[in-house]
Amino acid sequence: MLKTLQEDEDTEDIEDDSSMNAFTAYITEIDLGDDSGCSDEDGDEDLTLEELRMLRKEDTEARAIQKERIQDLMEENERLMSVISSLKLKLK
């Protein structure tokens, strides 16, 4: 169902949702694993924020690589469509 909803959104919303999903999953994992209740472990809180920053950085880098790859594939697709069109004209 989530995929269906995302298909209706524009690309930026999908990208934002993807990075938020990673953060939400991570935070949920932390919350489920912490049965100790409230504690004064400020070091763990800082570490958690640092881990979230790393996740965001990794997500951003992955999105940049994916965008570049998509652009390359679109350019290759255009080139191939042009070749196909030329070959069709030659066959007529």
Backbone as a printed PyTorch tensor [residue, N CA C, xyz], in Angstrom:
tensor([[[  0.8240,  -1.1930,   0.0000],
         [  0.0000,   0.0000,   0.0000],
         [  0.8660,   1.2540,   0.0000]],

        [[  1.9850,   1.2350,   0.6830],
         [  2.8840,   2.3850,   0.7280],
         [  3.3990,   2.7120,  -0.6570]],

        [[  3.7410,   1.7030,  -1.4440],
         [  4.2390,   1.9270,  -2.7830],
         [  3.1930,   2.6310,  -3.6310]],

        [[  1.9430,   2.2500,  -3.4960],
         [  0.8670,   2.8830,  -4.2430],
         [  0.7550,   4.3570,  -3.8810]],

        [[  0.8560,   4.6690,  -2.6090],
         [  0.7960,   6.0650,  -2.1930],
         [  1.9940,   6.8370,  -2.7100]],

        [[  3.1620,   6.2380,  -2.6940],
         [  4.3650,   6.9270,  -3.1440],
         [  4.3290,   7.1830,  -4.6390]],

        [[  3.7050,   6.3190,  -5.4070],
         [  3.6430,   6.5100,  -6.8450],
         [  2.8970,   7.7880,  -7.1990]],

        [[  1.9880,   8.2180,  -6.3380],
         [  1.2110,   9.4210,  -6.6010],
         [  1.9550,  10.6850,  -6.2010]],

        [[  3.0030,  10.5620,  -5.4270],
         [  3.7440,  11.7270,  -4.9640],
         [  4.8440,  12.0620,  -5.9570]],

        [[  5.3230,  13.3150,  -5.8830],
         [  6.4190,  13.6680,  -6.7710],
         [  7.7320,  13.1270,  -6.2150]],

        [[  8.7850,  13.1960,  -7.0190],
         [ 10.0670,  12.5650,  -6.7010],
         [ 10.6600,  13.0650,  -5.4010]],

        [[ 10.5880,  14.3560,  -5.1360],
         [ 11.1760,  14.8850,  -3.9050],
         [ 10.4860,  14.3210,  -2.6740]],

        [[  9.1760,  14.1980,  -2.7210],
         [  8.4450,  13.6300,  -1.5890],
         [  8.8550,  12.1840,  -1.3540]],

        [[  9.0370,  11.4420,  -2.4230],
         [  9.4370,  10.0420,  -2.2990],
         [ 10.8200,   9.9600,  -1.6800]],

        [[ 11.7250,  10.8350,  -2.1220],
         [ 13.0780,  10.8300,  -1.5630],
         [ 13.0490,  11.1860,  -0.0870]],

        [[ 12.2630,  12.1960,   0.2800],
         [ 12.1440,  12.5740,   1.6850],
         [ 11.5770,  11.4250,   2.4990]],

        [[ 10.5590,  10.7530,   1.9590],
         [  9.9470,   9.6170,   2.6500],
         [ 10.9530,   8.4960,   2.8410]],

        [[ 11.7830,   8.2600,   1.8510],
         [ 12.7650,   7.1800,   1.9520],
         [ 13.7460,   7.4320,   3.0760]],

        [[ 14.2540,   8.6610,   3.1640],
         [ 15.2120,   8.9500,   4.2310],
         [ 14.5200,   8.9380,   5.5850]],

        [[ 13.2780,   9.4200,   5.6410],
         [ 12.5530,   9.3960,   6.9060],
         [ 12.2370,   7.9580,   7.3170]],

        [[ 11.9790,   7.0870,   6.3540],
         [ 11.7210,   5.6840,   6.6760],
         [ 12.9300,   5.0530,   7.3330]],

        [[ 14.1290,   5.3840,   6.8460],
         [ 15.3470,   4.8380,   7.4520],
         [ 15.4830,   5.3220,   8.8840]],

        [[ 15.2220,   6.6130,   9.1110],
         [ 15.3260,   7.1610,  10.4640],
         [ 14.2550,   6.5670,  11.3710]],

        [[ 13.0350,   6.4600,  10.8620],
         [ 11.9420,   5.9080,  11.6560],
         [ 12.2290,   4.4630,  12.0360]],

        [[ 12.7080,   3.6890,  11.0850],
         [ 13.0370,   2.2900,  11.3690],
         [ 14.1240,   2.2070,  12.4270]],

        [[ 15.1180,   3.0620,  12.3220],
         [ 16.2150,   3.0400,  13.2860],
         [ 15.7210,   3.4460,  14.6700]],

        [[ 14.9410,   4.5140,  14.7460],
         [ 14.4230,   4.9790,  16.0370],
         [ 13.5090,   3.9230,  16.6420]],

        [[ 12.6670,   3.3040,  15.8320],
         [ 11.7820,   2.2500,  16.3220],
         [ 12.5990,   1.0920,  16.8770]],

        [[ 13.6630,   0.7410,  16.1720],
         [ 14.5330,  -0.3450,  16.6360],
         [ 15.1400,   0.0030,  17.9880]],

        [[ 15.5740,   1.2420,  18.1570],
         [ 16.1500,   1.6820,  19.4290],
         [ 15.0910,   1.6290,  20.5200]],

        [[ 13.8950,   2.1590,  20.2280],
         [ 12.8230,   2.1890,  21.2230],
         [ 12.4120,   0.7810,  21.6420]],

        [[ 12.3170,  -0.1240,  20.7010],
         [ 11.9150,  -1.4900,  21.0270],
         [ 12.9860,  -2.2120,  21.8320]],

        [[ 14.2390,  -1.8650,  21.6000],
         [ 15.3290,  -2.5290,  22.2950],
         [ 15.6110,  -1.9590,  23.6650]],

        [[ 15.0230,  -0.8270,  24.0120],
         [ 15.3070,  -0.1610,  25.2820],
         [ 14.1430,  -0.3670,  26.2340]],

        [[ 14.2620,  -1.3690,  27.1050],
         [ 13.2250,  -1.6480,  28.0920],
         [ 13.5710,  -1.0670,  29.4540]],

        [[ 14.6480,  -0.2930,  29.5330],
         [ 15.1180,   0.1990,  30.8290],
         [ 14.3380,   1.4120,  31.3240]],

        [[ 13.4690,   1.9530,  30.5220],
         [ 12.7390,   3.1560,  30.9180],
         [ 13.6140,   4.3800,  30.7440]],

        [[ 13.3570,   5.4140,  31.5200],
         [ 14.1350,   6.6420,  31.4340],
         [ 15.4960,   6.4290,  32.0780]],

        [[ 16.5020,   7.0130,  31.4680],
         [ 17.8420,   6.9300,  32.0390],
         [ 18.5850,   8.2210,  31.7450]],

        [[ 19.6900,   8.4180,  32.4300],
         [ 20.5000,   9.6180,  32.2510],
         [ 21.7370,   9.3110,  31.4190]],

        [[ 21.5880,   8.5550,  30.3720],
         [ 22.7150,   8.1790,  29.5260],
         [ 22.8260,   9.1640,  28.3730]],

        [[ 23.3800,  10.3480,  28.6390],
         [ 23.5220,  11.3710,  27.6090],
         [ 24.4520,  10.9070,  26.4960]],

        [[ 25.4500,  10.1040,  26.8230],
         [ 26.3710,   9.5940,  25.8150],
         [ 25.6510,   8.7710,  24.7640]],

        [[ 24.7140,   7.9340,  25.1990],
         [ 23.9440,   7.1290,  24.2570],
         [ 23.0760,   8.0060,  23.3660]],

        [[ 22.5360,   9.0710,  23.9320],
         [ 21.7000,   9.9790,  23.1450],
         [ 22.5340,  10.6570,  22.0640]],

        [[ 23.7360,  11.1180,  22.4080],
         [ 24.6150,  11.7360,  21.4250],
         [ 25.0140,  10.7340,  20.3530]],

        [[ 25.3080,   9.5260,  20.7650],
         [ 25.6750,   8.4840,  19.8180],
         [ 24.5170,   8.2130,  18.8670]],

        [[ 23.3300,   8.1910,  19.3890],
         [ 22.1560,   7.9680,  18.5560],
         [ 22.0050,   9.0830,  17.5300]],

        [[ 22.1840,  10.3160,  17.9430],
         [ 22.1030,  11.4310,  17.0060],
         [ 23.1980,  11.3260,  15.9530]],

        [[ 24.3880,  10.9270,  16.3680],
         [ 25.4860,  10.7650,  15.4130],
         [ 25.1770,   9.6410,  14.4260]],

        [[ 24.6030,   8.5650,  14.9220],
         [ 24.2300,   7.4670,  14.0330],
         [ 23.1510,   7.9090,  13.0540]],

        [[ 22.2200,   8.7210,  13.5090],
         [ 21.1880,   9.2480,  12.6110],
         [ 21.8040,  10.1470,  11.5490]],

        [[ 22.7780,  10.9320,  11.9440],
         [ 23.4680,  11.7860,  10.9660],
         [ 24.1720,  10.9300,   9.9180]],

        [[ 24.7920,   9.8520,  10.3620],
         [ 25.4740,   8.9560,   9.4240],
         [ 24.4680,   8.2960,   8.4800]],

        [[ 23.3380,   7.8760,   9.0160],
         [ 22.2980,   7.2840,   8.1710],
         [ 21.8190,   8.2850,   7.1300]],

        [[ 21.6190,   9.5170,   7.5520],
         [ 21.1700,  10.5460,   6.6130],
         [ 22.2200,  10.7870,   5.5340]],

        [[ 23.4890,  10.8400,   5.9440],
         [ 24.5710,  11.0480,   4.9820],
         [ 24.6230,   9.8910,   3.9860]],

        [[ 24.5210,   8.6650,   4.4890],
         [ 24.5300,   7.4930,   3.6130],
         [ 23.3440,   7.5140,   2.6560]],

        [[ 22.1700,   7.8760,   3.1540],
         [ 20.9780,   7.9600,   2.2990],
         [ 21.1610,   9.0150,   1.2130]],

        [[ 21.7210,  10.1590,   1.5920],
         [ 21.9440,  11.2410,   0.6330],
         [ 22.9170,  10.8040,  -0.4500]],

        [[ 23.9970,  10.1430,  -0.0460],
         [ 24.9780,   9.6580,  -1.0140],
         [ 24.3650,   8.6110,  -1.9360]],

        [[ 23.5760,   7.7170,  -1.3800],
         [ 22.9280,   6.6790,  -2.1890],
         [ 21.9580,   7.3000,  -3.1900]],

        [[ 21.2020,   8.3100,  -2.7520],
         [ 20.2670,   8.9910,  -3.6660],
         [ 21.0170,   9.6820,  -4.7960]],

        [[ 22.1610,  10.3030,  -4.4870],
         [ 22.9470,  10.9790,  -5.5200],
         [ 23.4450,   9.9730,  -6.5560]],

        [[ 23.9080,   8.8240,  -6.0900],
         [ 24.3740,   7.7760,  -7.0020],
         [ 23.2140,   7.2620,  -7.8470]],

        [[ 22.0600,   7.0650,  -7.2240],
         [ 20.8870,   6.5850,  -7.9560],
         [ 20.4400,   7.6010,  -9.0030]],

        [[ 20.4480,   8.8820,  -8.6560],
         [ 20.0540,   9.9180,  -9.6170],
         [ 20.9910,   9.9230, -10.8140]],

        [[ 22.2920,   9.8030, -10.5440],
         [ 23.2770,   9.7780, -11.6260],
         [ 23.0490,   8.5630, -12.5220]],

        [[ 22.8100,   7.4190, -11.9210],
         [ 22.5780,   6.1920, -12.6840],
         [ 21.2980,   6.3000, -13.5100]],

        [[ 20.2570,   6.8570, -12.9300],
         [ 19.0010,   7.0470, -13.6640],
         [ 19.2190,   7.9650, -14.8560]],

        [[ 19.9680,   9.0470, -14.6520],
         [ 20.2520,   9.9730, -15.7460],
         [ 21.0150,   9.2630, -16.8600]],

        [[ 22.0220,   8.4700, -16.4960],
         [ 22.7830,   7.7100, -17.4920],
         [ 21.8760,   6.7570, -18.2660]],

        [[ 20.9860,   6.0740, -17.5570],
         [ 20.0690,   5.1370, -18.2110],
         [ 19.0940,   5.8520, -19.1400]],

        [[ 18.6390,   7.0270, -18.7320],
         [ 17.7230,   7.7930, -19.5840],
         [ 18.4320,   8.2420, -20.8640]],

        [[ 19.6810,   8.6730, -20.7290],
         [ 20.4460,   9.0810, -21.9090],
         [ 20.6850,   7.8930, -22.8370]],

        [[ 21.0230,   6.7540, -22.2680],
         [ 21.2260,   5.5430, -23.0650],
         [ 19.9220,   5.1330, -23.7440]],

        [[ 18.8120,   5.2610, -23.0490],
         [ 17.5090,   4.9440, -23.6250],
         [ 17.2130,   5.8500, -24.8230]],

        [[ 17.4770,   7.1330, -24.6780],
         [ 17.2550,   8.0640, -25.7900],
         [ 18.1100,   7.6870, -26.9930]],

        [[ 19.3680,   7.3420, -26.7300],
         [ 20.2740,   6.9580, -27.8130],
         [ 19.7500,   5.7080, -28.5240]],

        [[ 19.3340,   4.7190, -27.7460],
         [ 18.8260,   3.4830, -28.3390],
         [ 17.5290,   3.7120, -29.1130]],

        [[ 16.6640,   4.5650, -28.6010],
         [ 15.4220,   4.8800, -29.3140],
         [ 15.7370,   5.5440, -30.6500]],

        [[ 16.7450,   6.3870, -30.6720],
         [ 17.1610,   7.0410, -31.9090],
         [ 17.6870,   6.0110, -32.9100]],

        [[ 18.4840,   5.0750, -32.4340],
         [ 19.0080,   4.0180, -33.3020],
         [ 17.8620,   3.1770, -33.8530]],

        [[ 16.9210,   2.8170, -33.0070],
         [ 15.7650,   2.0250, -33.4430],
         [ 14.9760,   2.7810, -34.5060]],

        [[ 14.7680,   4.0550, -34.2720],
         [ 14.0270,   4.8740, -35.2320],
         [ 14.7550,   4.9240, -36.5750]],

        [[ 16.0590,   5.0990, -36.5320],
         [ 16.8530,   5.1340, -37.7680],
         [ 16.7740,   3.8070, -38.5100]],

        [[ 16.8670,   2.7120, -37.7860],
         [ 16.7930,   1.3910, -38.4110],
         [ 15.4190,   1.1410, -39.0250]],

        [[ 14.3640,   1.6060, -38.3760],
         [ 13.0150,   1.4470, -38.9220],
         [ 12.8850,   2.2020, -40.2380]],

        [[ 13.4500,   3.4050, -40.2820],
         [ 13.3900,   4.1930, -41.5160],
         [ 14.1590,   3.5120, -42.6450]],

        [[ 15.2850,   2.9000, -42.3200],
         [ 16.0880,   2.2110, -43.3360],
         [ 15.3670,   0.9790, -43.8700]],

        [[ 14.5660,   0.3340, -43.0370],
         [ 13.8500,  -0.8650, -43.4590],
         [ 12.6710,  -0.5530, -44.3750]],

        [[ 12.1710,   0.6500, -44.3520],
         [ 11.0000,   1.0140, -45.1700],
         [ 11.3550,   1.2390, -46.5920]]])
